[in-house]
């Protein structure tokens, strides 16, 4: 197995087709990555006490930390980290035991905590902190610490969300061609 893809207790990352994982990223344990996704330098992802799922055409940018919450008596399922399709996770974000829908942009430096549900078609502004258990409703921009609903997304922003994921699919294809 590639040194940056590591097993933990018999669980190994499973990687879809045409996925780019940078050599400087580290993925450990039960991590499932969909087709055409990309994981960039210095990403640390630990699917050790629960699982991480990264959807198709999703991009996890440089320096992002992905982690989960263990199962317990008080929380029998724990909190896996589930990231949908066509998601762009900005540089140095931290996603911990949350659920991210499809066509979402998580701004640089954002922190999204346990039990958060981000519905489809959402932008989380750079540097935002989403506290545990919050639900971010589809079609809105959220900003701040703690993150609050700022305004509805403009048509141009909604149109940008699939373009953002497509841009990173094209970029990772360039990187794969260089290998």
N, C-alpha and C positions, 0 to 999 in steps of 0.2 A: 504494500500500500504506500502511496505517496506520503512523504513525511508530514505534509501539512494536513493530511486527512488521517485522523487517528481514531482507533477503536477505543471504546470504554465499556467494560463488562460485556464484551461480545457484541456490542452495538457499533455499527460502522456507518459513516455517512453514505447515503445512496444518492447518486448523481444522475440527473436526466441527460438527454442528448444535447450536444452543442453548448455545454455549460463552460464558462470561463471561471476558473478559480485561480487567483494569483498565488504565486509561490510563497508570498509573504503573509498569506492568510492562514489561520489555524482553525480547523473544524474538527470537533471531537464528539464522538458518540452518535446518538440517534438524531441525525439531521437528514432531512429529505429535501432535495433540490429539484425543482421542475425544469423542463426543457428551456433552453435559451436564456437561462438566468446568468447572472454574473456576481462574483464575490471578489472585491478589490483588495489592494494591499492593506495589511495591518488589521483586517477584520478578525475578531476573536469570537467564535461561536461554540458554546458548550451545550450539547444536548446530553447531559449526563444524568440529571435527576428527573428529566421529562424530555419531551421531544421538541424539535424545531422543524417547521415546515416552511419552505421558501417556494413561492409559486413560480409559474412560468413567466418568462420575460421580466423577472424582477431583478433589480440591481441593488446590491448592498455595497455602499460606498466606503471608501478608505477610513479606517480607524473606528468603524462601528463595532459595538459590543452587542452580541445576541445571547440571551440566557433565559432560563426557565425557573419555575418554582416547583419544588418537590411535592409529591403527594403526602398528605398527612391525615390524621383522624378528623381534624377540623375541616380539611379541604381534600376530600378523597381523590379528586382528579388533579390536584395541584393546578398549575397554570403552565400549559405548554406555550410555545411561541409559534403563532400561526400567521404567516405573511402571505397575502393573496397574490393574484396574478397582476402583472403590469404595475408593480409598485416600484417607486424610486425612493430608496432610503438614503438621505443625504449624509455627507461626511461626518464622522464622529458622533453619530446618533447612538443612543442606548435604548434597546427594546428589551423589556424584561417581562416575560409571562403574559403577553398581551395578544390580541387578535387584530390584525390589520386587514381590511377588506381589499377589494380590487380597485385599480386606478387611484392609488393614493400616493401623495408626495409627502414624505416625512422630511422636514427641513433639517439643515445641518445643525448638529449639536442638540437636537431635541432628545428628551427623555420621556419614554412612555412606559408606565409601570404596570404592575400585576393587575390582571383582571380588566384592563381597559379593553373596550371594543371600539375600533375605528371602522365605521361603515364605509361602503364604496364611495368613490368620488369625493375625497376629502383632501385638503391641504392643511398640514400641521406646520405652522411657521417656524422658521429657524429659531433655535434656542428655547422653544416652548417646553414646559414640563406638564405632562398629563398625569394627574394623581391617580392612585389605585381605584379601580372600579368604575371609572367614568366612561360614558358612552359618547362618542363623537358622531353626530348625525350627518348623514349623507348630504353633499351639496354645499358644505360650508368651509370657510377658513377659520382655523383656531389658532390663537396666539397667546403668549404670555406664560407667567408662572404664578399661580396655576393657569393652565390653558383655558381660555374662554372662547365661546363662539363670537367671532368678530363680525362676520357678514356672509351673505350668500356668495358662492363662487360666481364669477363672471363667466359668460359663455366662452370667452377666450381662454380662461383658466381651465374650464372643463375640457375644452378641445386640446389643451396642452398636455393633460395627463397621459393619454395614450402616446402622444408624440415623445414625451420624456422617456417612457419605457422603450419605445422604438429606437430612440437615439442611442441608448445603452446597449440594445441588442446589436445594432450596427457597429458600435465601438468594440464590443467584446468579440464580434466576428473578425474585426481587424487584428485584435490581439491573438486570437486563435490561429489566424493565418500566418502570424509571425513565428509560431512555435515550430 
